[in-house]
Amino acid sequence: MEKEILRAEESKSTNRTKIEKDLTEGNVAKQLIMFALPFMLSNLIQTLYNVVDMLIVGNFCGTASISGVNIGGQVTFVLTSIVVGLSVGGTVVIAQYLGAGERKAMNETIKTLITFLLISSIVITVTMMFLSDGVLHLIRTPEEAYQEARDYLNVTVTGIIFIFGYNAFAAILRGLGDSKRPLVFVAIACIINIFLDLLFVGAFGMAAGGAAIATVISQGISMVACIIYLKKINFEFDFRLNSFRFYGNRFKKLMQVGIPVSIQNVIVNFSFLVLTTIANGMGVSASAALGVVGKFNGFAILPAIAVGSSVSAMVAQNMGAGRIDRAKKTLYVGYVLALSCSVVVFVISRLFPRQILSVFGDDPDMIAAGLEYMKTFTFDYLIVPSTFCLGGLISGAGHTMISSLGSIMSALGFRVPLAILFAIVLDKGMWGLGLAAPFAALGSTIILLIYYLSGKWKKNKIID
């Protein structure tokens, strides 16, 4: 009996080493690149979900359907930004406990995170079933796109549990230093999503509703694949009923780190919803153009987001291990890497804006509105690398309240007021709407830089 127990423990230990990676030793640049690349590819593939929806819907169904997918997707994204924030908090807390060697605390945190997100997904889904029509009216959805937006939103909210589940498991794996396996799971799901989009939208003519069904099915497959893998390696959380445990002290720590990020994500995405509302008031072509540029932007800022998130995970492990010098070096290397990628994106977006817009549709009014928007919006790419990398360092150290404050001020203090000022008050239309983005990123960067230079981030907020 004792030998069987020992063999089981040895098996678990071996499996843990397969997914756990020490980010506190070795070459910083190499580790950051190796961690960031799978992360970036995962985000790239996740971004493909809505982009593929929009591409296929746009080519088969027209401008009103593009607008519907954009509006419905924006609302869903505001909801899912809650779990993304809590997942970021989970990654930071898990990584710090791993870096400090506190395995018991780490395992209790994992169980608490999964249990809480399961309950939250059910509550949000039921709530949105009753509120979807009211939300679409509130954001002034154009009449031509209303039914499409309603179909897309009502279907996608039924799949929130899959989005929550996948993000929770991906956050756990990244906290353990593994960014490769989430890439595999989401890649499989994306291929299925493309096939189902072509089937439901192209062959069956189901428009935005068909695209939403394809997205929900593929996200469900992504989550199931993640669960199968974790069970196969005898992960600490075995998905039996008694594994769903709730530890008050671990929940408090997760909320301390994750809630500011969730609030930040909701407010930031709400600010983009305000921009959508402003564009909706300019007509369906402007609304579609905003959605198209938003989809391109989802790809364009992926390198900066991936590097910033990787900086956060690496800094978290190093802060847990007391390696502040290595945490600072991670920031510097990350910024150079992110800026290098963003400069390339900036040049491409300035040289070929018409070609980028034409990929999503050939409506001349939509393209004209998109060109005006991109004239000013694209300067954002030169500023966001510093925003994401500074935010990654400060979040990784556990000071998510400060990193979130920077983003919230960016959204409410700069992006929304300036969008209203430039687009409506000064009547600059889409040109003015785009100009609000780089100013917002600059404001956030200044706030985060001041905090970094103060040195207060060096005090660990998670582990004493």
C-alpha positions in Angstrom: 0.0 0.0 0.0 2.8 2.4 0.9 4.6 1.6 -2.3 1.5 2.4 -4.3 1.1 5.7 -2.5 4.8 6.5 -3.2 4.5 5.6 -6.9 1.4 7.8 -7.2 3.3 10.7 -5.6 6.3 10.1 -7.8 3.9 10.1 -10.8 2.4 13.4 -9.8 5.8 14.9 -9.2 7.0 13.8 -12.6 3.8 15.2 -14.3 4.3 18.5 -12.4 7.7 19.0 -13.8 6.2 18.6 -17.3 4.1 21.8 -16.9 6.1 23.8 -14.3 8.9 25.9 -15.4 11.3 27.9 -13.3 11.5 31.5 -14.7 13.8 32.7 -11.9 17.1 31.4 -13.5 18.7 31.5 -17.0 18.9 34.1 -19.7 16.1 36.7 -19.3 15.8 37.6 -23.0 15.7 33.9 -24.1 13.1 32.9 -21.4 10.9 35.9 -22.1 10.9 35.3 -25.9 10.2 31.5 -25.4 7.4 32.3 -23.0 5.9 35.2 -25.0 5.8 33.5 -28.4 3.3 30.7 -27.4 1.4 33.3 -25.5 1.2 35.6 -28.5 0.2 32.8 -30.8 -2.5 31.8 -28.3 -3.9 35.4 -28.3 -3.5 35.5 -32.0 -5.7 32.4 -32.5 -8.2 33.6 -29.9 -8.5 36.9 -31.7 -9.2 34.9 -34.9 -12.5 33.8 -33.4 -14.3 37.1 -33.9 -12.2 38.1 -36.9 -13.1 35.0 -38.8 -16.7 35.5 -37.8 -16.5 39.1 -39.2 -14.7 38.1 -42.3 -17.0 35.3 -43.3 -20.2 37.2 -42.2 -19.0 40.2 -44.1 -18.2 38.3 -47.3 -21.5 36.3 -47.3 -23.9 38.7 -45.6 -22.9 42.4 -45.9 -22.4 45.5 -43.8 -25.4 45.1 -41.5 -24.2 41.7 -40.4 -20.6 43.0 -39.8 -22.1 45.7 -37.6 -24.2 43.1 -35.7 -21.2 40.8 -35.0 -19.1 43.8 -33.9 -21.8 45.1 -31.5 -22.7 41.7 -30.1 -19.0 40.8 -29.7 -18.3 44.1 -27.9 -21.0 43.4 -25.3 -19.8 39.8 -24.8 -16.2 41.0 -24.5 -17.2 43.4 -21.7 -18.6 40.4 -19.8 -15.7 38.1 -20.4 -13.2 40.8 -19.4 -14.2 40.1 -15.8 -12.8 36.6 -16.0 -9.8 37.7 -17.9 -9.0 40.0 -15.0 -9.5 37.3 -12.4 -7.4 35.0 -14.5 -4.5 37.5 -14.6 -4.8 37.7 -10.8 -4.7 33.9 -10.7 -1.6 33.7 -12.8 0.3 36.3 -10.6 -0.7 34.6 -7.3 0.1 31.1 -8.5 3.4 32.1 -10.1 4.5 33.9 -6.9 3.6 30.9 -4.7 5.5 28.7 -7.1 8.5 31.0 -7.0 8.4 31.0 -3.3 8.0 27.2 -3.1 4.6 27.4 -1.2 2.9 24.5 -3.0 0.0 24.0 -0.5 -1.0 27.7 -0.9 -0.7 27.3 -4.7 -2.9 24.3 -4.9 -5.6 25.8 -2.7 -5.5 28.9 -4.9 -6.1 26.8 -8.0 -9.1 25.1 -6.5 -10.6 28.3 -5.3 -10.1 30.0 -8.7 -11.8 27.3 -10.6 -14.8 27.0 -8.2 -15.4 30.7 -8.1 -15.3 31.1 -11.9 -17.7 28.2 -12.4 -20.3 29.9 -10.2 -19.7 33.3 -11.7 -20.2 32.0 -15.3 -23.6 30.6 -14.4 -24.8 33.8 -12.7 -23.7 36.0 -15.6 -25.3 33.8 -18.2 -28.7 33.8 -16.5 -28.5 37.5 -15.9 -27.7 38.4 -19.5 -30.6 36.3 -20.8 -32.9 38.9 -19.4 -30.9 42.0 -20.1 -29.6 41.6 -23.7 -32.4 43.6 -25.4 -32.0 46.5 -22.9 -28.2 46.6 -23.4 -28.5 46.7 -27.2 -31.1 49.6 -27.0 -28.9 51.4 -24.5 -25.9 51.5 -26.9 -28.0 52.8 -29.8 -27.6 49.7 -32.0 -28.5 50.7 -35.6 -32.0 49.4 -36.7 -30.5 47.6 -39.7 -28.1 45.6 -37.5 -30.3 45.1 -34.4 -31.6 41.6 -35.1 -28.1 40.4 -36.1 -26.5 41.9 -33.0 -29.3 40.3 -30.9 -28.8 36.9 -32.4 -25.0 37.0 -31.9 -25.2 38.2 -28.3 -28.0 35.8 -27.2 -26.0 32.8 -28.5 -22.6 33.8 -27.3 -23.7 34.4 -23.7 -24.7 30.8 -23.5 -21.1 29.9 -24.0 -19.7 32.1 -21.2 -19.0 29.1 -19.1 -16.6 27.8 -21.8 -14.8 31.1 -22.0 -14.5 31.3 -18.2 -13.3 27.7 -18.0 -10.6 27.9 -20.7 -9.2 31.2 -19.4 -9.0 29.8 -15.8 -7.1 26.7 -17.0 -4.8 28.8 -19.3 -4.1 31.2 -16.4 -3.1 28.3 -14.1 -0.8 26.8 -16.7 0.9 30.1 -17.4 1.3 30.7 -13.7 3.2 27.4 -13.6 5.4 28.7 -16.4 3.7 26.8 -19.2 2.5 28.9 -22.1 2.7 26.2 -24.8 -0.2 23.9 -24.0 -2.9 26.7 -24.0 -1.7 27.4 -27.5 -2.4 23.8 -28.6 -5.9 23.8 -27.2 -7.0 27.1 -28.7 -5.5 26.2 -32.1 -7.6 23.1 -32.3 -10.7 25.1 -31.4 -9.9 27.8 -33.9 -9.7 25.3 -36.8 -13.1 23.9 -35.8 -14.5 27.5 -35.6 -13.4 28.3 -39.1 -15.0 25.1 -40.5 -18.2 25.7 -38.6 -18.4 29.4 -39.7 -18.2 28.3 -43.3 -20.8 25.7 -42.7 -23.3 27.7 -40.7 -22.8 31.2 -42.3 -21.7 30.2 -45.9 -23.6 27.0 -46.6 -26.7 27.5 -44.3 -27.0 31.3 -44.5 -27.4 31.7 -40.7 -25.5 35.1 -40.7 -24.4 36.5 -37.3 -26.4 33.8 -35.3 -24.5 31.0 -37.2 -21.2 32.7 -36.5 -22.0 32.8 -32.8 -23.0 29.1 -32.7 -19.7 28.2 -34.3 -17.8 30.3 -31.7 -19.6 28.7 -28.7 -19.0 25.2 -30.0 -15.3 25.8 -30.7 -14.8 27.4 -27.3 -16.5 24.4 -25.6 -14.1 22.1 -27.4 -11.1 24.2 -26.3 -12.2 23.9 -22.6 -12.9 20.2 -22.8 -9.4 19.6 -24.4 -7.8 21.4 -21.5 -9.7 19.3 -19.0 -8.7 16.0 -20.7 -5.1 17.0 -20.7 -5.1 18.1 -17.0 -6.7 14.8 -16.0 -4.3 12.8 -18.1 -1.3 14.3 -16.2 -2.9 13.7 -12.8 -3.2 17.4 -12.1 -3.8 18.4 -8.4 -7.4 19.4 -9.4 -9.0 16.2 -10.6 -12.4 17.7 -11.6 -14.3 15.4 -9.2 -17.0 17.0 -7.0 -14.8 17.1 -3.9 -12.1 19.1 -5.8 -14.4 22.1 -6.1 -13.2 23.7 -2.8 -13.4 27.3 -1.6 -10.7 28.7 0.7 -11.6 32.1 2.1 -8.0 33.2 2.6 -7.0 32.2 -0.9 -10.1 33.8 -2.3 -9.3 37.1 -0.5 -5.8 37.1 -2.1 -7.2 36.3 -5.5 -9.7 39.2 -5.2 -7.0 41.5 -3.9 -4.9 40.9 -7.0 -7.6 40.1 -9.6 -10.5 42.4 -8.8 -8.6 45.6 -9.8 -7.7 44.0 -13.1 -11.3 42.9 -13.7 -12.6 46.4 -12.9 -9.9 47.8 -15.2 -10.9 45.4 -18.0 -14.6 46.2 -17.7 -14.1 49.9 -17.7 -11.6 49.8 -20.5 -13.9 47.7 -22.6 -16.8 49.9 -21.6 -14.9 52.9 -22.9 -14.6 51.1 -26.3 -18.4 50.4 -26.1 -18.9 54.2 -25.7 -16.8 54.6 -28.9 -19.0 52.0 -30.6 -22.1 54.0 -29.4 -20.6 57.2 -30.9 -19.9 55.4 -34.2 -23.4 53.9 -34.2 -24.7 57.4 -34.2 -22.8 58.2 -37.4 -24.5 55.4 -39.3 -24.0 51.7 -40.1 -20.9 52.3 -42.3 -19.1 54.1 -39.4 -20.2 51.3 -37.0 -18.9 48.6 -39.4 -15.6 50.5 -40.0 -15.0 50.8 -36.2 -15.5 47.1 -35.9 -13.2 46.3 -38.8 -10.4 48.5 -37.5 -11.0 46.9 -34.0 -10.5 43.5 -35.5 -7.2 44.5 -37.2 -6.1 46.2 -34.0 -6.7 42.9 -32.1 -3.9 41.4 -34.2 -1.8 44.6 -34.3 -1.3 44.9 -30.5 -0.9 41.2 -29.9 2.9 41.3 -29.6 2.8 44.1 -27.0 0.0 42.3 -25.0 1.9 39.0 -25.1 5.2 40.5 -24.0 3.4 42.5 -21.3 1.6 39.5 -20.0 4.9 37.4 -20.1 6.7 40.2 -18.2 3.9 39.9 -15.6 4.3 36.1 -15.2 8.2 36.2 -15.1 8.2 39.1 -12.7 5.7 37.3 -10.4 7.9 34.2 -10.1 11.0 36.4 -9.5 9.3 38.6 -6.9 8.2 35.4 -5.2 11.8 34.3 -5.2 13.0 37.8 -4.0 14.8 38.5 -7.4 14.0 42.2 -7.8 17.1 42.8 -10.0 15.9 40.1 -12.4 12.4 41.6 -12.4 13.7 45.0 -13.6 15.8 43.4 -16.3 12.7 41.5 -17.5 10.9 44.9 -17.9 13.8 46.4 -20.0 14.1 43.4 -22.3 10.3 43.2 -22.7 10.0 46.8 -23.7 12.6 46.6 -26.4 11.0 43.4 -27.7 7.5 44.8 -27.7 8.5 48.2 -29.3 10.4 46.4 -32.1 7.3 44.5 -33.1 4.9 47.6 -32.7 7.1 49.8 -34.9 6.7 47.2 -37.8 2.9 47.1 -37.2 2.8 51.0 -37.2 4.6 51.2 -40.6 2.4 48.5 -42.2 -0.8 50.2 -40.9 0.3 53.6 -42.3 1.4 52.3 -45.7 -1.5 49.9 -46.4 -4.7 51.1 -44.6 -7.0 50.7 -47.6 -5.8 47.1 -48.3 -6.3 46.2 -44.6 -9.9 47.5 -44.6 -10.7 45.9 -48.0 -9.9 42.4 -46.6 -13.2 42.7 -44.5 -15.4 44.0 -47.3 -15.6 46.3 -50.3 -18.3 48.8 -49.2 -16.8 52.2 -50.2 -18.6 54.1 -47.4 -17.2 51.6 -44.8 -13.7 51.9 -46.3 -13.8 55.7 -46.3 -14.9 55.9 -42.7 -12.1 53.3 -41.7 -9.4 55.3 -43.5 -10.3 58.5 -41.5 -10.3 56.5 -38.3 -6.9 54.9 -39.0 -5.2 58.2 -39.8 -5.0 59.0 -36.1 -5.7 55.7 -34.3 -2.5 54.0 -35.6 -0.2 56.3 -33.5 -1.4 54.2 -30.6 1.0 51.4 -31.7 4.1 53.5 -30.8 2.9 54.1 -27.2 1.3 50.8 -26.0 4.5 48.8 -25.6 5.5 51.0 -22.7 2.0 50.8 -21.3 1.7 47.0 -21.4 5.3 46.3 -20.1 5.1 48.8 -17.2 1.7 47.4 -16.3 3.1 43.9 -16.5 5.9 44.6 -14.1 3.6 46.4 -11.6 0.9 43.6 -11.8 3.5 40.9 -11.5 4.7 42.5 -8.2 1.1 42.3 -7.0 0.4 46.0 -7.2 -2.6 45.5 -9.5 -4.5 48.4 -8.0 -1.9 50.8 -9.4 -1.7 49.1 -12.9 -5.5 49.1 -13.0 -5.7 52.7 -11.9 -3.5 53.7 -14.9 -5.8 51.9 -17.3 -9.0 53.2 -15.7 -7.7 56.8 -15.9 -6.7 56.1 -19.5 -10.3 55.0 -20.3 -12.4 57.4 -18.3 -10.0 60.3 -17.9 -8.7 60.4 -21.5 -10.3 58.1 -24.1 -14.0 58.8 -23.5 -13.8 62.5 -22.9 -11.5 63.1 -25.8 -13.6 60.9 -28.1 -16.6 63.0 -27.2 -14.7 66.2 -27.6 -13.0 65.4 -30.9 -15.7 63.4 -32.6 -18.9 65.2 -31.5 -18.1 68.6 -30.0 -15.5 69.6 -32.6 -17.3 67.5 -35.2 -14.2 65.7 -36.4 -16.0 62.4 -36.9 -14.0 59.2 -37.2 -10.7 61.1 -37.4 -11.5 62.6 -34.0 -12.6 59.2 -32.6 -9.3 57.7 -33.6 -7.3 60.5 -32.0 -8.5 59.6 -28.5 -6.6 56.3 -28.5 -3.0 57.5 -28.5 -3.7 60.2 -26.0 -5.3 57.6 -23.7 -2.3 55.3 -23.9 0.1 58.2 -23.2 -1.8 59.2 -20.1 -1.7 55.6 -18.8 2.0 55.3 -19.5 2.8 58.5 -17.6 0.9 57.3 -14.5 2.7 53.8 -14.5 6.1 55.3 -15.2 5.8 57.7 -12.2 4.9 54.7 -9.9 7.8 52.6 -11.3 10.3 55.4 -10.7 9.1 55.8 -7.1 10.3 52.2 -6.4 7.1 51.3 -4.4 6.4 48.3 -6.7 9.4 46.5 -5.0 7.3 45.8 -1.9 5.8 42.4 -2.5 2.0 42.5 -2.0 1.4 38.7 -2.0 4.2 37.0 -0.1 5.6 38.6 3.1 
